[in-house]
Amino acid sequence: MNQTSFWLVLFVVAFASLPWLVKWVQRRTGLGKVPQDGGTRLISSLALSPQQRVVTVEVLHGQTRTRLVLGVTPQSISCLHVMPTSGDSTALAVEPVPTPDFPSRLDDHQRIAS
């Protein structure tokens, strides 16, 4: 009786530890991971409220990668902007916005505030 209960307990422990063992093997070998070459990649996510986000993703479209700026709510996902990417996906060229005659606008604002 004692020998039978030992094997039963051993079987239950082995069966209960099986999910942990599978997860450990996947982590060590990299099995089950989605390759980064194709599909979609999350670039950034900005929470506007608890239920609204602005998400930037990069998708493979044909042979080119395209960045999409998406507005995400519980009811819908809206495409806000589409940006084709260059060869270097880490650096985005941002041009400064020209401000016409900034010192005079600052003087006007100070005059109004006084």
C-alpha positions in Angstrom: 0.0 0.0 0.0 2.8 2.4 0.9 4.6 1.7 -2.4 1.5 2.4 -4.5 0.8 5.7 -2.8 4.4 6.8 -3.4 4.1 6.2 -7.2 0.7 8.0 -7.2 2.1 11.0 -5.4 5.1 11.1 -7.7 2.8 10.9 -10.8 0.6 13.8 -9.5 3.7 15.9 -8.8 5.1 15.2 -12.2 1.8 16.0 -13.9 1.3 19.2 -11.9 4.8 20.4 -12.8 4.4 19.8 -16.5 3.1 23.3 -17.5 6.0 24.9 -15.6 8.5 22.6 -17.3 7.1 23.3 -20.8 7.3 27.1 -20.1 10.9 26.8 -18.9 11.9 24.8 -22.1 10.2 27.4 -24.3 12.0 30.2 -22.6 15.4 28.5 -22.8 15.1 27.4 -26.4 13.0 30.2 -27.9 10.4 27.8 -29.2 7.0 29.3 -29.8 8.2 32.9 -30.3 6.9 34.9 -33.3 9.8 35.9 -35.5 10.5 39.7 -35.7 11.1 39.6 -39.5 7.4 39.7 -40.5 4.1 40.8 -39.3 3.5 43.7 -36.9 5.8 45.3 -34.4 4.7 47.7 -31.6 6.7 51.0 -31.7 5.0 53.0 -28.9 1.8 53.3 -27.0 0.4 56.4 -25.2 -2.5 56.2 -22.8 -4.8 59.2 -23.2 -7.4 58.0 -20.7 -8.1 54.6 -19.1 -10.0 53.5 -22.2 -8.2 55.4 -25.0 -4.8 55.0 -26.5 -2.7 56.2 -29.3 -0.6 53.3 -30.6 2.2 53.4 -33.3 2.8 50.1 -35.0 5.1 49.0 -37.9 3.6 46.6 -40.4 5.1 44.7 -43.3 3.2 45.7 -46.5 4.6 43.9 -49.5 8.4 44.5 -49.3 8.1 47.8 -47.5 7.5 48.6 -43.8 4.9 51.2 -43.0 4.2 52.8 -39.6 0.6 53.4 -38.6 -0.6 55.7 -35.9 -3.8 54.2 -34.5 -6.4 55.6 -32.1 -7.7 52.7 -30.0 -10.9 52.8 -27.9 -13.1 50.0 -26.6 -15.5 50.4 -29.5 -13.1 50.9 -32.4 -9.6 51.2 -33.9 -9.1 54.2 -36.2 -6.1 54.9 -38.4 -4.9 58.4 -37.6 -1.8 58.6 -39.8 0.3 56.5 -42.2 4.0 57.0 -42.4 6.3 55.1 -44.8 9.6 54.2 -43.1 13.1 54.7 -44.4 15.8 52.1 -44.2 16.8 53.2 -40.7 13.8 52.5 -38.5 15.4 53.9 -35.3 15.7 57.5 -36.4 12.9 59.6 -37.7 13.7 62.9 -39.5 11.7 65.6 -37.8 11.8 69.0 -39.4 11.3 72.0 -37.0 8.1 73.9 -37.4 8.8 77.4 -38.6 7.4 80.1 -36.3 7.1 83.4 -38.1 8.6 86.3 -36.2 8.7 84.8 -32.8 10.1 87.7 -30.9 7.4 90.1 -32.1 4.7 87.5 -31.2 6.2 87.2 -27.7 6.1 91.0 -27.3 2.5 91.1 -28.4 1.6 88.4 -25.9 3.3 90.2 -23.1 1.6 93.4 -24.0 -1.8 91.7 -23.9 -1.1 90.0 -20.6 -0.2 93.4 -19.0 
